[in-house]
């Protein structure tokens, strides 16, 4: 797969980390999304939602760095100018209405400036305008299962590859036995629920993070713009093995996806003794609930 | 701490119990305050130890020494509960509140001294129940948020969670009783002339905190009882199989939980306001704005709870409302920050240890505050929710800021409480070690979180190793800071150097500085005149 980006990390060596980080930076053209050593920022966006999140966060971060620098600057000035040596006589000022109005109004203005893109982002990410297919995701202690209701209705489980079976080049705690395969450039509706406790299906580079709640069906969506393998982890404390139920999505071309569904339908139908449950596109997933 | 030699000369009826009776039967606000502080320190040792064990486990990828991941979850849970309910709240509210509300408003004691006793003594009982919870049946591995279904009997059989629930019930009862006492005392027992608008900001903070407690804790108590009956008596409030809803718990919990975070930080605001004013030798700038900013934070704190739940699957309008409401909090918070800066502006500042911690508080609270604005946005939160970015955020505003306020208050008032001078050099060293430690500890967690590292995992993908290693080193440095604190405490209490009634000079003009140091067993037996008090 992505052999070019094999990053096995010498854990104890900070120097090795820096080299690895640099190598990862150079290799950033390759198509997989996963965390990199010493990464300080988001994973690269693979969906329009994540692109917009990153844009919005850049705006937030700019303003926030400005505020922190302003406060730090004022504090340094105060430390230098108004210590008891350089200013033995304290002033008596306790009020300045104009000043107080200014430091109330300016934050309000900043918040309004932030609220507009924030609302745009929120309403954009809420629902897919025209979903072309549906993926149903069910959380379990401690694995995920996936169903393709409108691509043959097969379903399969996706378990983490344990440390002992990790091959060189694979990512510890992120690899699964059965990756979710999805087509590129397709609006995909994600329906999520849980069979037991609350889990959370998350992939950082997709900008998707949604609780799977027993008794409820939650909806999210993705439209992945680049083929590749994308990794995420369960993001809601779900018990003993919470840290060990990763999400791995392999995004392929639409043709490849067709081929894969044809194959998977047979493979996973045979793998399960029970007849495959076909869930229609709009049927409530509460049917799954016990 | 306070010495018998200081018994009031003009009070022949000053009957005070000695030995264990003095403490167990205590109705004296100072002794009860001291016990709260002692309890907080003991709990802090446990809570800090838990966090250091967590950081040791996370020092490198792979399993270091915690092979039982349930135990890891229990550690995370215990760390949260202990720090919130048994360190920050007892120290800032029970400790400083009991000690200094009567001293600062000019009254001999709290309104209900016997209730004060029970509200303290419920707390050690609660702590014991929590420790039992951690030791039996695998312990509660639910996180401090105790979300069902994970907290249900199906997924946490055994009695660990039940003991945790009972522990919180007792701690909650303790808080409610304390809150009633604080509110009654502050409303009814202020010295003549001390109108609401002349109360020191610390008193404002305590009043508002007590009101928040009184409104928020019963909601927690109700939710906990529902969880208890779900677990033991076959109800299904939170179980979808019985018609319940796990999200109901989250709503109830966060309706308590969000005011709770202000319950922890508003007393810190009060402490910092007193210290900044004292060491700048200036009255607080924009006093009314400061008081009402705290009130506004308290009020808005009740209508933003669901910003902890952005990823549960709300409809978009709900998230939009909670985003906008949450962002509003930045305005009164900004007023507070700028008013502190304006108080210092033009001042003649002495950078003793309390002031160092106060300035550290202000800066770090701003850092934690701006990331709070990031997380307030439901859209951006989809990337940050349940990652280490959130951990970094709330540790900056709680672990760092609230604990800085506790250290600041300790150094500010230890002279008044013990009559002894703390060692200034060692105390400053403690500040710098702690300041550097917490930043190394928590700042890298922003990066790990942005890169996608989830919270509450005992092992992580190898790519997160770097920032976790740095973070762990920060934890060890911070722990050294905490050990240094206990050295300072020991040196102070065994010191022969005493302090005067007003050790901080002209800037310190609240009433506690008019009584001698250490504060006698009974104070303000004659109502003080406060025609010039306090600074306004």
HADDOCK unambig.tbl for C-alpha pairs under 7 A between the chains (distance, minus, plus):
assign (segid A and resid 11 and name CA) (segid B and resid 465 and name CA) 6.94 0.50 0.50
assign (segid A and resid 35 and name CA) (segid B and resid 451 and name CA) 5.57 0.50 0.50
assign (segid A and resid 35 and name CA) (segid B and resid 452 and name CA) 6.85 0.50 0.50
assign (segid A and resid 35 and name CA) (segid B and resid 463 and name CA) 5.78 0.50 0.50
assign (segid A and resid 36 and name CA) (segid B and resid 463 and name CA) 5.02 0.50 0.50
assign (segid A and resid 37 and name CA) (segid B and resid 463 and name CA) 4.24 0.50 0.50
assign (segid A and resid 37 and name CA) (segid B and resid 464 and name CA) 5.94 0.50 0.50
assign (segid A and resid 37 and name CA) (segid B and resid 466 and name CA) 6.41 0.50 0.50
assign (segid A and resid 38 and name CA) (segid B and resid 466 and name CA) 5.71 0.50 0.50
assign (segid A and resid 38 and name CA) (segid B and resid 467 and name CA) 6.41 0.50 0.50
assign (segid A and resid 39 and name CA) (segid B and resid 447 and name CA) 6.59 0.50 0.50
assign (segid A and resid 39 and name CA) (segid B and resid 451 and name CA) 6.06 0.50 0.50
assign (segid A and resid 40 and name CA) (segid B and resid 447 and name CA) 4.33 0.50 0.50
assign (segid A and resid 40 and name CA) (segid B and resid 448 and name CA) 6.89 0.50 0.50
assign (segid A and resid 40 and name CA) (segid B and resid 450 and name CA) 6.76 0.50 0.50
assign (segid A and resid 40 and name CA) (segid B and resid 451 and name CA) 6.52 0.50 0.50
assign (segid A and resid 41 and name CA) (segid B and resid 447 and name CA) 6.13 0.50 0.50
assign (segid A and resid 41 and name CA) (segid B and resid 450 and name CA) 5.34 0.50 0.50
assign (segid A and resid 41 and name CA) (segid B and resid 451 and name CA) 5.73 0.50 0.50
assign (segid A and resid 42 and name CA) (segid B and resid 450 and name CA) 5.01 0.50 0.50
assign (segid A and resid 42 and name CA) (segid B and resid 451 and name CA) 5.03 0.50 0.50
assign (segid A and resid 43 and name CA) (segid B and resid 451 and name CA) 5.79 0.50 0.50
assign (segid A and resid 53 and name CA) (segid B and resid 379 and name CA) 6.93 0.50 0.50
assign (segid A and resid 53 and name CA) (segid B and resid 380 and name CA) 5.70 0.50 0.50
assign (segid A and resid 57 and name CA) (segid B and resid 380 and name CA) 6.81 0.50 0.50
assign (segid A and resid 60 and name CA) (segid B and resid 374 and name CA) 6.64 0.50 0.50
assign (segid A and resid 64 and name CA) (segid B and resid 370 and name CA) 5.75 0.50 0.50
assign (segid A and resid 68 and name CA) (segid B and resid 366 and name CA) 6.56 0.50 0.50
assign (segid A and resid 68 and name CA) (segid B and resid 367 and name CA) 6.49 0.50 0.50
assign (segid A and resid 72 and name CA) (segid B and resid 363 and name CA) 6.83 0.50 0.50
assign (segid A and resid 78 and name CA) (segid B and resid 344 and name CA) 6.84 0.50 0.50
assign (segid A and resid 78 and name CA) (segid B and resid 345 and name CA) 6.14 0.50 0.50
assign (segid A and resid 82 and name CA) (segid B and resid 345 and name CA) 6.70 0.50 0.50
assign (segid A and resid 82 and name CA) (segid B and resid 346 and name CA) 5.82 0.50 0.50
assign (segid A and resid 82 and name CA) (segid B and resid 347 and name CA) 5.50 0.50 0.50
assign (segid A and resid 82 and name CA) (segid B and resid 348 and name CA) 5.40 0.50 0.50
assign (segid A and resid 82 and name CA) (segid B and resid 349 and name CA) 6.01 0.50 0.50
assign (segid A and resid 83 and name CA) (segid B and resid 348 and name CA) 5.17 0.50 0.50
assign (segid A and resid 83 and name CA) (segid B and resid 349 and name CA) 4.37 0.50 0.50
assign (segid A and resid 83 and name CA) (segid B and resid 350 and name CA) 6.17 0.50 0.50
assign (segid A and resid 84 and name CA) (segid B and resid 348 and name CA) 4.26 0.50 0.50
assign (segid A and resid 84 and name CA) (segid B and resid 349 and name CA) 4.82 0.50 0.50
assign (segid A and resid 84 and name CA) (segid B and resid 350 and name CA) 5.62 0.50 0.50
assign (segid A and resid 87 and name CA) (segid B and resid 348 and name CA) 5.34 0.50 0.50
assign (segid A and resid 88 and name CA) (segid B and resid 348 and name CA) 5.46 0.50 0.50
assign (segid A and resid 89 and name CA) (segid B and resid 348 and name CA) 6.14 0.50 0.50
assign (segid A and resid 90 and name CA) (segid B and resid 281 and name CA) 6.31 0.50 0.50
assign (segid A and resid 90 and name CA) (segid B and resid 282 and name CA) 6.57 0.50 0.50
assign (segid A and resid 90 and name CA) (segid B and resid 346 and name CA) 5.80 0.50 0.50
assign (segid A and resid 90 and name CA) (segid B and resid 347 and name CA) 4.41 0.50 0.50
assign (segid A and resid 90 and name CA) (segid B and resid 348 and name CA) 4.87 0.50 0.50
assign (segid A and resid 91 and name CA) (segid B and resid 346 and name CA) 5.28 0.50 0.50
assign (segid A and resid 91 and name CA) (segid B and resid 347 and name CA) 6.04 0.50 0.50
assign (segid A and resid 92 and name CA) (segid B and resid 282 and name CA) 6.50 0.50 0.50
assign (segid A and resid 94 and name CA) (segid B and resid 283 and name CA) 6.49 0.50 0.50
assign (segid A and resid 94 and name CA) (segid B and resid 284 and name CA) 6.47 0.50 0.50
assign (segid A and resid 94 and name CA) (segid B and resid 285 and name CA) 4.38 0.50 0.50
assign (segid A and resid 94 and name CA) (segid B and resid 286 and name CA) 5.97 0.50 0.50
assign (segid A and resid 95 and name CA) (segid B and resid 285 and name CA) 6.01 0.50 0.50
assign (segid A and resid 95 and name CA) (segid B and resid 286 and name CA) 5.42 0.50 0.50
assign (segid A and resid 103 and name CA) (segid B and resid 335 and name CA) 6.46 0.50 0.50
assign (segid A and resid 104 and name CA) (segid B and resid 331 and name CA) 6.29 0.50 0.50
assign (segid A and resid 104 and name CA) (segid B and resid 335 and name CA) 6.34 0.50 0.50
assign (segid A and resid 107 and name CA) (segid B and resid 331 and name CA) 5.95 0.50 0.50
assign (segid A and resid 108 and name CA) (segid B and resid 331 and name CA) 6.52 0.50 0.50
assign (segid A and resid 111 and name CA) (segid B and resid 327 and name CA) 6.83 0.50 0.50
assign (segid A and resid 118 and name CA) (segid B and resid 377 and name CA) 6.33 0.50 0.50
assign (segid A and resid 118 and name CA) (segid B and resid 379 and name CA) 6.32 0.50 0.50
assign (segid A and resid 119 and name CA) (segid B and resid 320 and name CA) 6.63 0.50 0.50
assign (segid A and resid 121 and name CA) (segid B and resid 379 and name CA) 5.79 0.50 0.50
assign (segid A and resid 122 and name CA) (segid B and resid 378 and name CA) 6.59 0.50 0.50
assign (segid A and resid 122 and name CA) (segid B and resid 379 and name CA) 4.59 0.50 0.50
assign (segid A and resid 123 and name CA) (segid B and resid 316 and name CA) 6.60 0.50 0.50
assign (segid A and resid 126 and name CA) (segid B and resid 316 and name CA) 6.36 0.50 0.50
assign (segid A and resid 172 and name CA) (segid B and resid 461 and name CA) 5.79 0.50 0.50
assign (segid A and resid 172 and name CA) (segid B and resid 462 and name CA) 6.87 0.50 0.50
assign (segid A and resid 173 and name CA) (segid B and resid 460 and name CA) 6.88 0.50 0.50
assign (segid A and resid 173 and name CA) (segid B and resid 461 and name CA) 5.53 0.50 0.50
assign (segid A and resid 174 and name CA) (segid B and resid 461 and name CA) 6.77 0.50 0.50
assign (segid A and resid 197 and name CA) (segid B and resid 149 and name CA) 5.05 0.50 0.50
assign (segid A and resid 197 and name CA) (segid B and resid 150 and name CA) 5.39 0.50 0.50
assign (segid A and resid 198 and name CA) (segid B and resid 149 and name CA) 6.99 0.50 0.50
assign (segid A and resid 204 and name CA) (segid B and resid 383 and name CA) 6.38 0.50 0.50
assign (segid A and resid 204 and name CA) (segid B and resid 452 and name CA) 5.76 0.50 0.50
assign (segid A and resid 207 and name CA) (segid B and resid 382 and name CA) 6.42 0.50 0.50
assign (segid A and resid 207 and name CA) (segid B and resid 383 and name CA) 5.54 0.50 0.50
assign (segid A and resid 208 and name CA) (segid B and resid 382 and name CA) 6.47 0.50 0.50
assign (segid A and resid 209 and name CA) (segid B and resid 311 and name CA) 6.57 0.50 0.50
assign (segid A and resid 209 and name CA) (segid B and resid 382 and name CA) 5.64 0.50 0.50
assign (segid A and resid 209 and name CA) (segid B and resid 383 and name CA) 7.00 0.50 0.50
assign (segid A and resid 210 and name CA) (segid B and resid 311 and name CA) 5.06 0.50 0.50
assign (segid A and resid 210 and name CA) (segid B and resid 312 and name CA) 6.45 0.50 0.50
assign (segid A and resid 210 and name CA) (segid B and resid 313 and name CA) 6.83 0.50 0.50
assign (segid A and resid 211 and name CA) (segid B and resid 311 and name CA) 5.69 0.50 0.50
assign (segid A and resid 211 and name CA) (segid B and resid 312 and name CA) 5.03 0.50 0.50
assign (segid A and resid 211 and name CA) (segid B and resid 313 and name CA) 6.82 0.50 0.50
assign (segid A and resid 214 and name CA) (segid B and resid 240 and name CA) 6.79 0.50 0.50
assign (segid A and resid 215 and name CA) (segid B and resid 240 and name CA) 5.33 0.50 0.50
assign (segid A and resid 218 and name CA) (segid B and resid 313 and name CA) 5.40 0.50 0.50
assign (segid A and resid 235 and name CA) (segid B and resid 386 and name CA) 5.82 0.50 0.50
assign (segid A and resid 235 and name CA) (segid B and resid 454 and name CA) 5.64 0.50 0.50
assign (segid A and resid 236 and name CA) (segid B and resid 386 and name CA) 6.72 0.50 0.50
assign (segid A and resid 237 and name CA) (segid B and resid 456 and name CA) 6.56 0.50 0.50
assign (segid A and resid 238 and name CA) (segid B and resid 150 and name CA) 6.45 0.50 0.50
assign (segid A and resid 239 and name CA) (segid B and resid 141 and name CA) 6.76 0.50 0.50
assign (segid A and resid 239 and name CA) (segid B and resid 150 and name CA) 6.80 0.50 0.50
assign (segid A and resid 240 and name CA) (segid B and resid 69 and name CA) 5.32 0.50 0.50
assign (segid A and resid 240 and name CA) (segid B and resid 70 and name CA) 4.88 0.50 0.50
assign (segid A and resid 241 and name CA) (segid B and resid 69 and name CA) 6.89 0.50 0.50
assign (segid A and resid 242 and name CA) (segid B and resid 457 and name CA) 6.57 0.50 0.50
assign (segid A and resid 243 and name CA) (segid B and resid 457 and name CA) 4.69 0.50 0.50
assign (segid A and resid 243 and name CA) (segid B and resid 458 and name CA) 6.57 0.50 0.50
assign (segid A and resid 243 and name CA) (segid B and resid 459 and name CA) 6.60 0.50 0.50
assign (segid A and resid 290 and name CA) (segid B and resid 241 and name CA) 6.66 0.50 0.50
